[in-house]
Amino acid sequence: MPLGLADIGLLLLSFLLPFILLLVGFPPFLRFLARKGRLLDDVHKNPPSKVPGPVGPLLFLAALIGELVVAVGFQSPVPVAIIIGTAVAFGVGLWDDLYVLGGKTKPVLLLLAGLGFVGLVLFRPSLYSSAITFPILGNVNPHLTIYTILAVVAFPVVANAFNMMDSFNGEISWFALLTSLALLVGGALHYAATAGFDLARVASALPLVAIAAAFLVFNRYPSRAFDGDSGSLMFGAMFAGLTITSGVEIAAMIAIVPAILNSFYTLSSVRGFVERRKMAARPTYIGEDGLLHASLDAGAPSTLVRLLLLDGPLSEKDLVTNIVYLTLLACLFSVGISVLTWVI
């Protein structure tokens, strides 16, 4: 479908406003956090260092502004629903940053993000389709009740999966950027192939791409900013909302396979939700060589990182590079799934 100049302008604005806000806002905000003593431990350095955080509040503000541009410009309820779910996840994460929630409390509270999101369906039934589209095979029969339950559960599942990918310098920012780009491509192909598909559903993904890209500038190795749980949970909830409204569930699931595997390995090894601050043993340790090693402690969680390090120790930068390559591969497969779904 051809885009008008107004559409292109709104698309650019929904990306540029949050992107520029973060690039300009991060330096003074980081100085503010440092003055207030809001410093988080960068434990994978020898000796450990301190990094300002959490910057989740600034990330959420940028996301809010970007989605408001889409909501007002396209007169669409889609970005409103996304912000509702994102705001709840951000609030849960901020509370955890400040006061520390239990490992089982967080997922339960994050269900509220999904409930707030799907609650808008009562007023706007067209917010999302309950028919999942598979590549080549096409749509399955719609079932609103089952899909709505899955949509609610998706928020804590995806938000926690993103949260577990936030352990090393640049890991969460790279992961959020690559997966949001894959999501954007899937939504754009859906828009191009489907008559009547709302452009706002595609535009709503641009603020997520923007904040992930801007955050990467400050979060890449060596990190100058940490997002905290308020940021990582916000990233995950926003991704979940965009996945549902864009109708690209299969492609999105493929894109976050590294996070899904990491969550599965971790939860299965510790037998449930355990706050990482309270885990009996860490999955990695820094050796005398200054490199990260896989823990040999039987009680340490079997994370994706620990499995990568079983082949040999790595520097933090090289470890994150390997995770980025895995994520990039998953995202390329995701784009392939989107092509099979909407083009072929």
C-alpha positions in Angstrom: 0.0 0.0 0.0 1.5 3.4 -0.9 2.3 5.8 1.9 1.4 9.5 1.8 3.7 12.2 2.9 1.7 12.6 6.2 2.2 8.9 6.9 5.9 9.1 6.3 6.2 12.2 8.5 4.4 10.4 11.3 6.6 7.3 11.0 9.7 9.4 11.1 8.5 11.4 14.1 7.5 8.3 16.1 11.1 7.1 15.7 13.1 10.4 15.9 11.3 11.9 19.0 12.1 9.1 21.4 15.5 8.5 19.9 16.6 12.1 20.2 15.1 12.5 23.6 17.2 9.7 24.9 20.4 10.8 23.2 20.0 14.3 24.7 18.5 13.2 28.0 20.8 10.4 29.0 23.9 12.4 30.0 22.1 14.7 32.5 20.0 11.9 33.8 23.0 9.7 34.4 24.7 12.6 36.3 21.5 13.0 38.3 21.5 9.3 39.3 25.2 9.5 40.2 24.5 12.5 42.5 21.7 10.6 44.2 23.9 7.6 44.7 21.8 5.4 42.4 24.6 3.2 41.2 24.3 -0.5 40.3 27.1 -3.1 40.6 28.8 -4.1 37.4 29.8 -7.4 38.9 31.5 -8.8 35.8 34.4 -6.5 36.1 37.6 -7.1 38.1 37.4 -5.3 40.4 33.6 -4.7 40.3 32.6 -1.1 39.3 29.5 1.0 39.7 27.2 2.2 36.8 24.3 4.7 37.1 20.9 3.1 37.1 18.2 2.3 36.7 17.4 4.4 33.6 14.1 2.6 33.1 12.1 5.8 33.9 13.8 7.7 31.0 13.3 4.8 28.7 9.6 4.6 29.6 9.1 8.3 29.1 10.6 8.0 25.6 8.4 5.1 24.8 5.3 7.0 26.0 6.1 10.0 23.8 6.7 7.8 20.8 3.4 5.9 21.2 1.5 9.1 21.9 2.7 10.4 18.5 1.3 7.3 16.8 -1.9 7.4 18.8 -2.7 11.0 18.0 -1.3 11.0 14.5 -3.1 7.8 13.3 -6.1 8.1 15.7 -5.5 4.5 16.7 -6.1 2.7 20.0 -3.3 0.3 19.3 -0.5 2.4 20.8 -2.7 3.1 23.8 -3.1 -0.6 24.5 0.7 -1.1 24.1 1.4 1.7 26.6 -1.0 0.4 29.1 0.7 -3.0 29.2 4.1 -1.4 29.1 3.3 1.0 31.9 2.3 -1.8 34.3 5.4 -3.8 33.5 7.5 -0.7 34.0 5.8 0.0 37.4 6.5 -3.6 38.5 10.1 -3.3 37.5 10.6 0.0 39.1 9.2 -1.3 42.4 11.6 -4.2 42.1 14.5 -1.8 41.5 13.7 0.2 44.6 12.4 -2.4 47.0 13.1 -5.9 45.5 10.1 -8.2 44.8 10.1 -11.9 45.3 10.8 -14.2 42.4 7.2 -15.5 42.4 5.6 -12.1 43.0 6.9 -10.5 39.8 5.3 -12.9 37.3 2.0 -12.6 39.2 2.0 -8.8 39.1 3.0 -8.8 35.4 -0.3 -10.6 34.6 -1.8 -7.2 35.3 0.0 -5.9 32.3 -1.8 -8.4 30.1 -5.1 -7.9 31.8 -4.9 -4.1 31.2 -3.9 -4.7 27.6 -6.7 -7.1 26.7 -9.2 -5.0 28.7 -9.3 -2.6 25.8 -10.8 -5.4 23.6 -14.1 -4.8 25.4 -14.2 -1.4 23.8 -12.2 -2.0 20.6 -12.8 -5.7 19.5 -10.5 -5.0 16.4 -7.5 -4.4 18.7 -6.1 -7.8 17.7 -7.1 -10.9 15.8 -7.6 -14.2 17.6 -6.6 -16.1 14.5 -2.9 -16.9 14.5 -1.3 -16.9 11.0 1.2 -19.7 10.2 3.7 -19.6 7.3 2.3 -21.2 4.1 -0.6 -22.8 6.1 -2.4 -19.6 6.7 -4.8 -18.8 9.6 -6.0 -21.2 12.2 -9.7 -20.9 13.3 -10.1 -17.8 15.6 -10.9 -18.5 19.3 -11.1 -15.3 21.2 -11.2 -16.8 24.7 -8.2 -19.1 24.3 -6.2 -16.4 22.5 -7.0 -13.8 25.1 -5.8 -16.1 27.9 -2.6 -16.7 25.9 -2.2 -12.9 25.4 -2.5 -12.2 29.1 0.1 -14.9 30.0 2.4 -13.7 27.2 3.2 -10.5 29.1 4.9 -12.1 32.2 6.5 -14.8 30.1 8.1 -12.4 27.5 8.9 -9.7 30.1 10.7 -12.2 32.3 12.5 -13.6 29.3 13.8 -10.2 28.4 14.7 -9.6 32.0 16.8 -12.7 32.1 18.8 -11.4 29.1 20.0 -8.4 31.1 23.2 -9.6 32.8 26.1 -8.2 30.8 27.1 -5.0 29.2 25.1 -4.4 26.1 23.2 -7.7 26.2 19.7 -6.4 26.7 20.1 -3.4 24.4 21.4 -5.5 21.5 18.7 -8.1 22.1 15.9 -5.5 22.2 17.2 -3.8 19.1 17.6 -6.9 17.0 14.3 -8.5 18.0 12.3 -5.2 17.6 13.8 -4.8 14.1 12.6 -8.4 13.2 9.2 -7.5 14.6 9.1 -4.3 12.6 9.9 -6.2 9.4 7.1 -8.7 10.1 4.6 -6.0 10.8 5.6 -4.1 7.7 5.2 -7.3 5.5 1.8 -7.9 7.1 0.8 -4.4 6.3 2.0 -4.7 2.7 0.1 -8.0 2.2 -3.2 -7.3 3.9 -5.8 -4.8 2.8 -7.2 -2.8 5.6 -4.3 -3.6 8.0 -3.8 -0.5 10.2 -0.5 1.3 9.5 -0.5 2.3 13.2 0.3 -1.3 14.1 3.6 -1.0 12.2 4.3 2.6 13.4 3.9 1.4 17.1 7.0 -0.7 16.7 9.2 2.3 15.8 9.4 3.8 19.4 10.7 0.4 20.6 13.4 0.3 17.9 14.3 3.9 18.7 14.7 3.5 22.5 16.7 0.2 22.0 19.0 1.9 19.5 19.6 5.0 21.7 20.0 2.9 24.8 22.6 0.7 23.1 24.8 3.8 22.7 25.1 4.0 26.5 24.7 0.4 27.5 27.2 -1.3 25.1 30.5 -2.4 26.5 31.7 -0.8 28.7 28.3 0.3 29.9 27.7 3.8 31.1 24.0 3.1 32.0 22.0 0.1 33.3 18.3 -0.1 32.7 17.3 -2.1 35.8 14.3 -4.3 36.0 12.1 -1.3 35.1 13.8 -1.2 31.7 14.1 -4.8 30.9 10.6 -5.7 31.9 9.3 -2.7 30.0 11.2 -3.9 26.8 9.6 -7.3 27.1 6.1 -6.1 27.8 6.3 -3.7 24.9 7.5 -6.5 22.6 4.6 -8.7 23.7 2.0 -6.0 23.0 3.5 -5.3 19.6 3.6 -8.9 18.7 -0.1 -9.4 19.5 -1.3 -6.2 17.7 0.9 -6.8 14.7 -0.3 -10.4 14.3 3.2 -11.8 13.9 3.2 -14.2 16.8 5.1 -17.0 15.1 7.9 -14.7 13.7 8.2 -13.0 17.0 8.6 -16.2 18.9 11.4 -17.3 16.6 13.2 -14.0 17.1 13.3 -14.4 20.9 14.4 -18.1 20.8 17.7 -17.3 22.7 15.7 -15.7 25.5 13.2 -18.6 25.5 16.0 -21.1 25.8 17.8 -19.1 28.5 14.5 -18.9 30.5 13.9 -22.6 30.1 17.4 -23.6 31.1 17.3 -21.3 34.1 13.8 -22.1 35.4 14.3 -25.9 35.0 17.7 -25.8 36.8 16.4 -23.8 39.8 13.0 -25.5 39.7 10.8 -22.4 39.5 10.9 -18.6 39.8 13.8 -17.5 42.0 14.9 -13.9 42.4 18.4 -13.9 40.9 19.8 -11.9 43.9 18.8 -14.9 46.1 20.2 -17.7 43.9 22.5 -19.9 45.9 25.3 -19.8 43.3 26.1 -17.7 40.3 26.3 -19.3 36.8 29.7 -17.6 36.0 32.7 -16.3 37.8 35.7 -14.2 36.9 39.0 -16.1 36.9 42.4 -14.8 37.7 42.9 -14.3 33.9 40.1 -11.7 34.0 37.8 -13.9 31.8 34.4 -15.2 32.5 34.2 -18.9 33.3 31.3 -21.3 33.6 30.6 -22.2 37.3 31.3 -25.8 38.2 29.0 -25.5 41.2 26.1 -28.1 40.8 23.8 -25.6 42.4 24.4 -22.8 39.8 21.6 -22.2 37.3 22.1 -23.6 33.8 21.8 -20.3 31.9 22.5 -19.8 28.2 25.6 -17.9 29.2 26.9 -20.8 31.3 26.4 -23.2 28.4 28.3 -20.9 26.1 31.2 -20.7 28.5 31.5 -24.5 28.9 33.5 -24.5 25.7 36.0 -22.2 27.3 36.3 -18.8 29.1 35.6 -15.6 27.3 35.8 -11.9 28.0 32.6 -10.1 28.7 32.7 -8.3 25.4 33.3 -11.5 23.4 30.6 -13.3 25.3 28.0 -10.6 24.5 29.2 -10.7 20.9 28.4 -14.5 20.8 24.9 -13.8 22.2 24.4 -11.0 19.6 25.3 -13.5 16.8 22.8 -16.0 18.2 20.1 -13.4 18.4 20.9 -12.1 14.9 20.6 -15.7 13.5 17.2 -16.1 15.3 16.1 -12.7 13.9 17.1 -13.7 10.3 15.0 -16.9 10.7 12.2 -14.7 12.0 12.4 -12.5 8.9 12.3 -15.6 6.8 9.2 -16.8 8.6 7.6 -13.4 7.9 8.4 -13.7 4.2 6.9 -17.2 4.1 3.8 -15.9 5.9 3.0 -12.7 4.1 4.9 -12.8 0.8 4.9 -16.4 -0.5 
